[in-house]
Structures are given as C-alpha cells and as structure tokens.
C-alpha cells in the first residue's frame, strides 16, 4: 500500500506543505511537532546597520511592531516563502537567496553590506561572523500531536524540515520500520539517526524539493509492496 505523508512542521507552513502535497496527488496528515509563538524583544537602535536579514518566514510573521523601524532597510532572506512573508509584513527592498544563511551572508557581502542585523528564532544556527548581530523575535514550543496516536499501523513518509524536528520525531515515532524519512538537509537526515525503512535528502533546502523526495519514496514503496 502506498504510504501517506506525515507533515511535522509548524503552522502555517504545515498547511502550505499540505496544499502542495494535495496538488501532487499525495495523501498527507498534518501533525506539527511545534507551535510558533512571538517573544518580547527590544530592538537595537536602527542606526549602524547596513541591512537586515531573515532566514525564516516566522521572523516576519512574529516580529510584530518591533520591525517597524527596519522596514526601510534592505532585507536579505532565504527562500521565496520568507520573502513573501516579509513583503506582507511591509518590507519593500527584499533580496532573496536560495540556499542558507552562510550563502545569504556571502551574497550581502558581495553587495557591499557591512553590518547586518539578523532576526531569528530562539532555536537557530548562528553563523560565525563578527559583523552580524542577532535578535530573537520568536520561539517554537514543543507539542505532542494527538494525530500520532492513531498512526501505529500506518505506512508513512515523514517530512522533516529541520534537525530539531528530526531529533524530536525520532523520540515519538511509533514504528521506524513503517516510516521513511524525507529530510530537507543532510543535517536533518543525520539528526533523524537510523532504523527507518528508508531515508533520503532533498537536493535543495526547499519545500518543493522535499516534496519531490517524499513523492519518490512513496512511489518506490508502492512499487515494492
């Protein structure tokens, strides 16, 4: 039997992934492992930074009124989803990078940007760069999806969008032998550990590339059974 997709990322991203999966003809279950919440934060003085950056759409969604002072700055972002959220939040000058924070910083440096302010979540990977300051504007809170309790007898392809999600799902998964992992990065795949029916990594850190891996795993599973 062809497995179902298990989408573990927080909302509203989980809903967007589910819509893309449905467009591909894939049957998906949405079971977020985390809930995204804003945190109180004090913005640094608006002067002294050449540009700002975001590596997650959650920064734009959760930053709140504290972002007001920064909307006139050039904003560097990773991915079109973050760019769309930033434009909705009122940023006009948005530069989109396709891969990760390190590549985005390199792009900013090539554009002549010196000091950067990075809006991040509490759980983030810090790039070692003395000319980048970070301010935490949101956090992700663990939740136990009730949907997992009904999946013990299901064949599943689980989508992991982060190393944190991979580690957490590894502690909650009902039966690894009935689950294949589609990981958005090599780091996420490593965090998932082993023992799964299959594990594969997206060739780019995007939702579309991750769904392509998941679709392939579903097809291969269906053909082998």
C-alpha positions in Angstrom: 0.0 0.0 0.0 1.3 3.5 -0.9 2.2 5.3 2.3 0.8 8.6 3.4 2.8 11.7 4.0 3.3 13.0 7.6 3.9 16.7 7.8 5.6 17.7 11.1 6.5 21.4 10.5 4.6 24.1 12.5 1.6 26.0 11.1 1.1 27.9 8.9 3.9 26.2 6.9 2.3 22.8 7.5 -0.8 23.9 5.8 1.1 25.3 2.8 3.0 22.0 2.5 -0.2 20.0 2.7 -1.7 22.1 -0.1 1.4 21.4 -2.3 1.2 17.7 -1.5 -2.5 17.6 -2.4 -1.7 19.2 -5.8 0.8 16.4 -6.4 -1.9 13.8 -5.6 -0.3 12.8 -2.3 -2.4 12.0 0.8 -1.0 14.0 3.8 -1.5 14.0 7.6 -0.7 17.3 9.3 0.8 16.7 12.8 3.0 19.7 13.8 5.6 19.0 16.5 6.0 22.6 17.4 3.9 25.8 17.8 5.4 29.1 16.8 5.0 31.9 19.3 6.3 35.5 19.4 8.6 36.6 22.2 9.1 40.0 23.8 12.1 41.7 22.3 13.8 45.0 22.4 15.0 46.3 19.0 18.5 47.7 18.9 18.9 51.2 17.6 18.1 51.4 14.0 21.3 53.1 13.1 24.6 51.4 12.4 23.3 48.5 10.3 23.6 48.4 6.5 20.9 45.8 6.1 18.8 43.2 7.9 18.2 39.5 7.3 15.7 36.7 8.0 16.2 33.0 7.4 12.7 32.0 8.4 9.3 33.4 7.4 8.4 33.1 11.1 10.6 36.1 11.9 8.4 38.3 9.6 5.2 36.8 10.9 6.1 37.1 14.6 8.3 40.1 14.8 5.4 42.5 15.4 5.6 46.2 15.8 9.3 46.0 16.7 10.0 45.5 12.9 8.6 48.9 12.1 11.9 50.7 12.4 13.6 48.3 10.0 11.1 48.3 7.1 13.1 50.9 5.2 16.3 48.8 5.3 17.3 46.3 2.6 16.2 42.9 3.8 18.1 39.7 2.8 16.1 36.5 3.1 16.4 32.7 2.5 13.7 31.5 0.1 10.6 32.8 -1.6 8.3 31.8 1.4 10.3 34.1 3.7 10.3 36.8 1.0 6.5 36.7 0.7 6.0 36.9 4.4 8.5 39.8 4.6 6.6 41.7 1.9 3.3 41.1 3.7 5.0 42.5 6.8 5.8 45.7 4.9 9.4 45.2 3.7 9.9 46.6 0.2 13.5 46.1 -0.7 13.9 42.3 -0.4 16.8 40.3 -1.7 16.2 36.5 -2.0 18.8 33.9 -1.5 18.1 30.3 -2.5 20.1 28.2 0.0 21.1 29.0 3.5 22.3 31.7 5.9 26.0 31.4 5.0 25.3 31.8 1.3 23.0 34.7 2.1 25.6 36.5 4.1 28.1 35.9 1.3 25.6 37.5 -1.1 25.2 40.5 1.1 29.0 40.9 1.5 29.3 40.8 -2.3 26.8 43.6 -2.5 29.0 45.7 -0.2 26.9 45.2 3.0 28.9 45.6 6.2 26.9 45.2 9.5 23.8 43.0 9.4 21.0 42.5 11.9 19.6 39.0 11.8 16.0 38.4 13.1 15.9 34.8 14.4 14.1 32.2 16.4 15.3 31.0 19.8 16.4 27.8 18.1 18.8 28.9 15.3 22.2 28.1 13.9 24.5 31.0 14.3 26.9 31.8 11.5 30.3 32.9 12.9 30.6 36.5 11.7 31.6 39.4 13.9 29.6 41.9 11.8 26.3 40.2 12.4 24.1 40.9 15.5 21.1 38.7 16.2 17.8 39.4 17.9 15.4 36.7 18.9 11.8 37.5 17.9 10.0 34.2 18.2 10.3 30.7 19.7 8.9 27.3 18.8 7.2 25.4 21.6 7.2 21.6 21.7 3.8 19.9 21.3 2.8 16.2 21.1 0.5 15.9 18.1 -2.6 13.8 19.0 -2.6 12.5 15.4 0.5 10.4 16.1 -1.5 8.2 18.5 -3.6 6.9 15.5 -0.7 6.1 13.2 0.8 2.9 14.7 -0.5 0.8 11.9 0.1 3.3 9.1 2.9 3.3 6.5 4.3 6.8 6.4 6.8 9.1 4.7 7.6 11.7 7.3 8.8 15.2 6.1 11.4 16.7 8.4 12.1 20.4 7.8 14.8 20.8 10.5 17.3 18.9 12.5 15.3 19.7 15.6 12.2 18.2 14.1 14.1 15.1 13.1 15.5 14.6 16.6 12.1 15.1 18.2 10.3 12.8 15.8 12.8 10.1 16.4 11.7 10.0 20.1 8.0 10.0 19.2 7.8 7.7 16.1 5.5 4.7 16.6 7.4 2.2 14.5 10.5 3.1 12.5 10.2 0.1 10.2 7.0 1.5 8.8 8.3 5.0 8.3 10.5 6.5 5.6 12.2 9.9 6.2 12.4 12.7 3.7 14.9 15.2 5.1 15.3 18.8 3.9 19.1 18.7 4.6 22.0 16.4 5.4 22.0 17.8 8.9 18.3 16.9 9.3 19.0 13.4 8.0 21.8 12.9 10.4 19.6 14.1 13.3 17.0 11.5 12.4 19.5 8.7 13.1 18.9 5.3 11.6 16.5 2.4 11.8 13.9 3.8 9.3 12.5 1.9 6.3 14.3 4.5 4.1 15.9 7.9 4.4 16.6 10.4 1.6 17.7 14.1 1.4 16.3 16.9 -0.8 18.8 18.3 -3.3 17.9 21.8 -2.2 16.6 23.1 1.1 13.1 24.0 -0.2 9.6 22.6 0.4 9.2 21.7 -3.3 12.5 19.7 -3.3 11.5 18.0 -0.1 8.1 17.0 -1.5 9.8 15.6 -4.6 11.9 13.3 -2.4 8.7 12.3 -0.5 6.8 11.6 -3.7 9.7 9.4 -4.9 9.8 7.5 -1.6 6.0 6.9 -1.9 6.3 5.6 -5.5 9.2 3.3 -4.6 7.4 1.9 -1.6 4.2 1.4 -3.6 6.0 -0.5 -6.3 7.9 -2.7 -3.9 4.8 -3.8 -1.9 
